[in-house]
Amino acid sequence: MTSFNNKGTALITGASTGIGAIYADRLARRGHDLILVARNRVRLDTLARRLTDETGRSVQVFPADLGNPGNVATVEDLLRSDRTISVLVNNAGLGATAPLLESDVARMDEMIALNVSALTRLTYAVVPGLIERGGGTVINIGSIVGIAPEILNGVYGATKAYVLAFTRSLHHELADKGVRVQAVMPGATATEFWEVAGRPIEDLPSTIVMRADDMVDAALAGLDQGEVFTIPALPNIGDWVAYEEARKKLLPQLSLSEPAARYLASQAS
């Protein structure tokens, strides 16, 4: 269904295919104009034409390689200057499946630059304007490996753990300023991610792989329900609540003036 209710502009990174392209489709149908950021100009143009034809929304393309600091800076400038932007979807990222001893450290460094540094800089660029304009939304695409890094490559897991920690802090800091923040934690999703990361998706059990459309629709339903953290595949939200309650129980015990008794007993012996 085409919506003619303008809800501002959503800037989506990694928007040419997969999860990013589906976010573009869904947000256009929700009434957002779009700015699509990715490296592949041809794919961006094709997607932009289709979405304009189907939804009537304004769709701009902004080719940029967010692994390049100069390109990141140009997107930062756009986020600061375009006062129509109301949503940032930080979707661009690299993945890896190989263990440490089989990984190229230069490739790991590139992954950190894209998954962590670029995401951070773009968020810092957009948030002041969102606050000034009375609010907005930042959606960070994380992963279940952010809470289970042993599943895949450890550096990839660490970058997604950063996304979760960053989102948690942003929510704490910005909730009373009208800016909503959400971290989406997909499991295995049927996109080009797996081929690029070096492991064919056909090698995975079909029971753990979710269609990308279903993943994005679930993530947006979580956003509508006010979730800060959305795990599209998690059957029982009570399990996440229990996880959060256990984490919170630790907080007042993490910084005390004396070492724990078990360490003092060890010193005495």
C-alpha positions, -999 to +999 in steps of 0.1 A: +000+000+000+013+034-009+015+060+019+014+097+013+021+107+049+056+122+049+075+111+080+108+127+071+138+111+054+154+078+063+191+075+055+200+038+051+235+025+048+243-007+029+211-001+011+217-016-023+208-052-014+197-075+013+186-062+046+193-025+037+172-027+005+143-043+024+145-015+050+143+010+022+112-007+008+094-009+041+103+026+053+092+041+019+058+023+023+056+038+058+058+073+044+095+081+045+115+097+018+149+079+014+186+085+010+202+052+000+239+048+007+261+020-007+290+014-030+272+000-060+256+029-079+239+006-105+221-013-078+212+019-059+197+034-091+177+003-099+163+002-063+155+039-063+136+037-095+115+008-083+107+024-050+098+058-065+075+041-090+058+019-064+055+043-034+057+078-049+084+087-023+115+108-031+145+085-032+180+099-035+211+077-041+244+085-024+272+062-036+298+059-009+323+033+004+320+035+042+352+017+046+369+048+032+373+076+058+368+103+031+335+088+020+324+085+056+331+122+060+308+131+031+280+111+046+286+128+079+282+161+062+250+151+047+236+139+080+245+172+096+231+194+068+199+177+057+172+188+081+146+164+067+164+133+081+144+117+108+158+081+107+193+066+104+196+029+097+232+018+103+231-014+083+264-014+063+289-039+077+313-067+070+313-102+084+337-131+088+333-167+097+369-180+100+387-184+134+415-161+144+443-184+132+428-185+097+419-148+094+437-119+077+443-092+104+442-065+077+407-077+068+397-077+105+409-041+107+387-032+077+358-048+095+364-028+126+365+004+106+332-003+089+312-020+117+324+002+145+341+034+134+318+043+105+286+035+125+299+056+154+308+086+133+274+086+114+255+084+146+275+113+161+267+132+130+230+127+130+220+128+167+225+166+174+202+175+145+175+150+156+175+165+191+173+200+177+144+190+154+125+173+183+133+137+179+140+108+155+152+072+153+186+054+151+184+018+141+217-002+145+219-036+128+238-058+152+238-096+154+232-124+179+270-129+179+271-097+199+260-118+228+274-151+216+308-142+199+320-178+201+296-188+173+316-171+145+347-151+140+357-133+173+364-099+158+331-099+140+314-108+173+333-081+191+322-055+166+286-065+171+290-065+209+302-029+204+269-021+186+249-035+215+269-016+241+268+016+220+230+013+216+224+006+253+244+038+262+227+059+235+192+048+248+202+057+283+215+091+272+189+101+246+156+086+258+145+118+274+155+139+244+130+123+220+155+101+201+146+064+199+175+039+195+171+003+186+196-025+181+184-054+159+201-088+165+194-111+136+205-147+136+215-163+103+197-144+076+194-153+039+215-125+023+248-121+004+265-118+038+274-154+040+290-156+005+310-124+012+321-137+046+334-169+031+308-195+041+280-205+016+246-202+032+238-237+018+262-251+045+238-239+072+208-259+085+177-244+069+161-245+104+183-216+116+182-194+085+155-166+083+143-149+052+155-113+051+120-100+045+108-117+076+137-105+096+132-068+087+094-070+092+100-085+127+126-058+135+102-030+125+074-047+146+098-046+175+105-009+169+067-003+169+064-021+202+091+001+218+119-025+220+154-012+224+168-047+216+151-069+191+160-105+184+137-115+156+140-152+161+137-153+199+104-172+207+101-162+244+108-125+253+109-136+289+143-152+282+157-118+271+141-101+302+158-127+324+191-120+307+187-083+313+177-088+349+208-109+356+230-082+340+214-055+361+218-076+393+256-075+387+258-037+382+259-025+419+285-052+427+310-045+399+328-016+415+335-018+453+362-006+476+375-040+486+383-072+466+359-100+468+364-124+498+375-153+475+405-133+465+414-122+500+412-158+512+435-168+484+461-141+494+460-153+531+469-188+522 
